[in-house]
Amino acid sequence: MVGRELPGTRIQTAIADREGALWIGTNGGLARWVNGKVELLPVTDPLATASVLTIMEDREGDLWVGTETGGLHILRDQRFNTLDTRDGFLRMTPQL
């Protein structure tokens, strides 16, 4: 499935949400498995090609997606929004 139906070549995280869909984060984007089919995000969405490191669902049913370089995204009201320094998040630089 990876490399054929899913974006990327490696699954890095996955979570089943409260509605039964499986969200799959890969090194090349986010996908959703629902009703036996893979759903990809539109190519214009930043998460369509981002390296997704973590996914979690909060008590309200919002989906939080952490990426390697694209920040933190929240799916609320069927729309992803990016949280960044304008929202009070610090930009971290890797320590070598």
Contacts in CASP RR format, 6 or more apart in sequence:
PFRMAT RR
TARGET T0000
AUTHOR 0000-0000-0000
METHOD contacts of the structure
MODEL  1
MVGRELPGTRIQTAIADREGALWIGTNGGLARWVNGKVELLPVTDPLATA
SVLTIMEDREGDLWVGTETGGLHILRDQRFNTLDTRDGFLRMTPQL
1 38 0 8 1.000
2 8 0 8 1.000
2 9 0 8 1.000
2 10 0 8 1.000
2 11 0 8 1.000
2 26 0 8 1.000
3 9 0 8 1.000
5 31 0 8 1.000
5 38 0 8 1.000
6 24 0 8 1.000
6 26 0 8 1.000
6 31 0 8 1.000
6 38 0 8 1.000
7 26 0 8 1.000
7 28 0 8 1.000
7 29 0 8 1.000
7 30 0 8 1.000
7 31 0 8 1.000
7 40 0 8 1.000
7 48 0 8 1.000
7 49 0 8 1.000
8 26 0 8 1.000
8 27 0 8 1.000
8 28 0 8 1.000
8 29 0 8 1.000
9 26 0 8 1.000
9 27 0 8 1.000
9 28 0 8 1.000
10 26 0 8 1.000
10 27 0 8 1.000
11 24 0 8 1.000
11 25 0 8 1.000
11 26 0 8 1.000
12 25 0 8 1.000
12 26 0 8 1.000
12 27 0 8 1.000
12 51 0 8 1.000
12 52 0 8 1.000
12 53 0 8 1.000
13 24 0 8 1.000
13 25 0 8 1.000
13 52 0 8 1.000
13 53 0 8 1.000
13 54 0 8 1.000
13 55 0 8 1.000
14 22 0 8 1.000
14 23 0 8 1.000
14 24 0 8 1.000
14 25 0 8 1.000
14 55 0 8 1.000
15 22 0 8 1.000
15 23 0 8 1.000
15 55 0 8 1.000
15 56 0 8 1.000
15 57 0 8 1.000
16 22 0 8 1.000
16 23 0 8 1.000
17 23 0 8 1.000
17 57 0 8 1.000
17 61 0 8 1.000
17 63 0 8 1.000
18 57 0 8 1.000
18 61 0 8 1.000
20 34 0 8 1.000
21 32 0 8 1.000
21 33 0 8 1.000
21 34 0 8 1.000
22 32 0 8 1.000
22 33 0 8 1.000
22 34 0 8 1.000
23 30 0 8 1.000
23 31 0 8 1.000
23 32 0 8 1.000
23 33 0 8 1.000
23 55 0 8 1.000
23 63 0 8 1.000
23 65 0 8 1.000
24 30 0 8 1.000
24 31 0 8 1.000
24 32 0 8 1.000
24 33 0 8 1.000
25 31 0 8 1.000
25 52 0 8 1.000
25 55 0 8 1.000
25 65 0 8 1.000
26 51 0 8 1.000
26 52 0 8 1.000
27 51 0 8 1.000
27 52 0 8 1.000
28 49 0 8 1.000
28 50 0 8 1.000
28 51 0 8 1.000
28 52 0 8 1.000
29 41 0 8 1.000
29 47 0 8 1.000
29 48 0 8 1.000
29 49 0 8 1.000
29 50 0 8 1.000
29 51 0 8 1.000
29 52 0 8 1.000
30 41 0 8 1.000
30 47 0 8 1.000
30 48 0 8 1.000
30 50 0 8 1.000
30 52 0 8 1.000
30 55 0 8 1.000
30 65 0 8 1.000
31 38 0 8 1.000
31 39 0 8 1.000
31 40 0 8 1.000
31 41 0 8 1.000
32 38 0 8 1.000
32 39 0 8 1.000
33 39 0 8 1.000
40 48 0 8 1.000
41 47 0 8 1.000
41 48 0 8 1.000
42 48 0 8 1.000
43 49 0 8 1.000
45 80 0 8 1.000
46 67 0 8 1.000
46 70 0 8 1.000
46 73 0 8 1.000
46 80 0 8 1.000
46 82 0 8 1.000
47 65 0 8 1.000
47 67 0 8 1.000
47 73 0 8 1.000
47 80 0 8 1.000
50 67 0 8 1.000
50 68 0 8 1.000
50 69 0 8 1.000
50 70 0 8 1.000
51 67 0 8 1.000
51 68 0 8 1.000
51 69 0 8 1.000
52 65 0 8 1.000
52 66 0 8 1.000
52 67 0 8 1.000
52 68 0 8 1.000
53 66 0 8 1.000
53 67 0 8 1.000
53 68 0 8 1.000
54 64 0 8 1.000
54 65 0 8 1.000
54 66 0 8 1.000
55 63 0 8 1.000
55 64 0 8 1.000
55 65 0 8 1.000
55 66 0 8 1.000
56 63 0 8 1.000
56 64 0 8 1.000
57 63 0 8 1.000
57 64 0 8 1.000
58 64 0 8 1.000
62 74 0 8 1.000
62 75 0 8 1.000
62 76 0 8 1.000
63 74 0 8 1.000
63 75 0 8 1.000
64 72 0 8 1.000
64 73 0 8 1.000
64 74 0 8 1.000
64 75 0 8 1.000
65 72 0 8 1.000
65 73 0 8 1.000
65 74 0 8 1.000
65 75 0 8 1.000
65 80 0 8 1.000
66 72 0 8 1.000
66 73 0 8 1.000
67 73 0 8 1.000
70 82 0 8 1.000
71 82 0 8 1.000
71 83 0 8 1.000
71 84 0 8 1.000
71 89 0 8 1.000
72 82 0 8 1.000
72 83 0 8 1.000
72 84 0 8 1.000
72 89 0 8 1.000
73 80 0 8 1.000
73 81 0 8 1.000
73 82 0 8 1.000
73 83 0 8 1.000
74 80 0 8 1.000
74 81 0 8 1.000
74 83 0 8 1.000
83 89 0 8 1.000
84 91 0 8 1.000
85 91 0 8 1.000
END
